[in-house]
Amino acid sequence: MKKTIGKPFAHTRLVKFLDKRILELRPRKTQLEIAAEAGFNALNTLAMIKSGATKLPLDRVPAMAKALECDPTRLFMLAVEQQDSALARLHKEIFGTPVTANEVAWLEEIRSASDHSDPTLTTKAQKAIRGIFGK
């Protein structure tokens, strides 16, 4: 992964996620309001994380997820990946693929629609799912 001088985490998936999420929230709250809601005493801390100058501390993930109105599981995994990609791989190896609340809702709907029959993901079903997302 390419590193930017002074901003070693600028190209992480967490930074890209923060950019997008803060932009999505802009009509309702400012970046400073998000930082305050997340409990950052120095309000420029969020700007430093967003720019890739510093990492998101793992202990700040729950408050940050609440401030960003996003799934804490997803944010945690992005933060772990930013901290240490080997740790992220180890976490996945031990605990499996983390599932967000939105993904659980999809899974529950699939189970309900299939009468809990544990359907195989066929090529036709895969194409239907990808079609929902325009792929």
For each residue, the residues with C-beta under 8 A, 3 or more apart:
1: 11 12
2: 11
3: 7 8 10 11
4: 7 8 10 11 52
5:
6: 53
7: 3 4 10 51 52 53
8: 3 4 52 53
9: 12 14 15 52 53 54 55 82
10: 3 4 7 15 51 52 53
11: 1 2 3 4 15 52
12: 1 9 15 16 52 78 81 82
13: 16 17 78 81 82
14: 9 17 18 49 56 75 78 79 81 82
15: 9 10 11 12 18 19 49 50 51 52 82
16: 12 13 19 20
17: 13 14 20 21 74 75 78
18: 14 15 21 22 46 49 50 68
19: 15 16 22 23 50
20: 16 17 23 24
21: 17 18 24 25 68 70
22: 18 19 25 26 31 34 50 68
23: 19 20 26
24: 20 21
25: 21 22 28 29 34 68 69
26: 22 23 29 30
27:
28: 25
29: 25 26 33 34 37
30: 26 33 34
31: 22 34 35 46 47 50
32: 35 36 43
33: 29 30 36 37
34: 22 25 29 30 31 37 38 46 67 68
35: 31 32 38 40 43 44 45 46 47 67
36: 32 33 39 40 43
37: 29 33 34 63 66 67
38: 34 35 46 60 63 64 66 67 68
39: 36 60 63
40: 35 36 43 45 46 60
41: 45
42: 45
43: 32 35 36 40 46 47
44: 35 47 48
45: 35 40 41 42 48 49 54
46: 18 31 34 35 38 40 43 49 50
47: 31 35 43 44 50 51
48: 44 45 51 53 54
49: 14 15 18 45 46 52 53 54 55 56
50: 15 18 19 22 31 46 47
51: 7 10 15 47 48
52: 4 7 8 9 10 11 12 15 49
53: 6 7 8 9 10 48 49
54: 9 45 48 49
55: 9 49 79 82 83
56: 14 49 60 61 64 75 78 79 82
57: 60 61 79
58: 61 76 79 80 83
59:
60: 38 39 40 56 57 63 64
61: 56 57 58 64 65 72 75 76 79
62: 65 66 72
63: 37 38 39 60 66 67
64: 38 56 60 61 67 68 75
65: 61 62 68 70 71 72 75 76
66: 37 38 62 63 69 72
67: 34 35 37 38 63 64
68: 18 21 22 25 34 38 64 65 75
69: 25 66
70: 21 65 74 75
71: 65 74 75 100 101 102
72: 61 62 65 66 75 76
73: 76 77 98 99 100 101
74: 17 70 71 77 78 98 100
75: 14 17 56 61 64 65 68 70 71 72 78 79
76: 58 61 65 72 73 79 80 98
77: 73 74 80 81 88 91 98
78: 12 13 14 17 56 74 75 81 82
79: 14 55 56 57 58 61 75 76 82 83
80: 58 76 77 83 84 87 88 91
81: 12 13 14 77 78 84 85 88
82: 9 12 13 14 15 55 56 78 79
83: 55 58 79 80 87 88
84: 80 81 87 88
85: 81 88 89
86: 89 90
87: 80 83 84 90 91
88: 77 80 81 83 84 85 91 92
89: 85 86 92 93
90: 86 87 93 94
91: 77 80 87 88 94 95
92: 88 89 95 96 97 98
93: 89 90
94: 90 91
95: 91 92 98
96: 92
97: 92
98: 73 74 76 77 92 95
99: 73 103 104 107
100: 71 73 74 103 104
101: 71 73 104 105
102: 71 105 106
103: 99 100 106 107
104: 99 100 101 107 108
105: 101 102 108 109
106: 102 103 109 110
107: 99 103 104 110 111
108: 104 105 111 112
109: 105 106 112 113
110: 106 107 113 114 119
111: 107 108 114 116
112: 108 109 115 116
113: 109 110
114: 110 111 117 118 119
115: 112
116: 111 112
117: 114
118: 114
119: 110 114 122 125
120:
121: 125 126
122: 119 125 126
123: 126 127
124: 127 128
125: 119 121 122 128 129
126: 121 122 123 129 130
127: 123 124 130 131
128: 124 125 131 132
129: 125 126 132 133
130: 126 127 133 135
131: 127 128 134 135
132: 128 129
133: 129 130
134: 131
135: 130 131
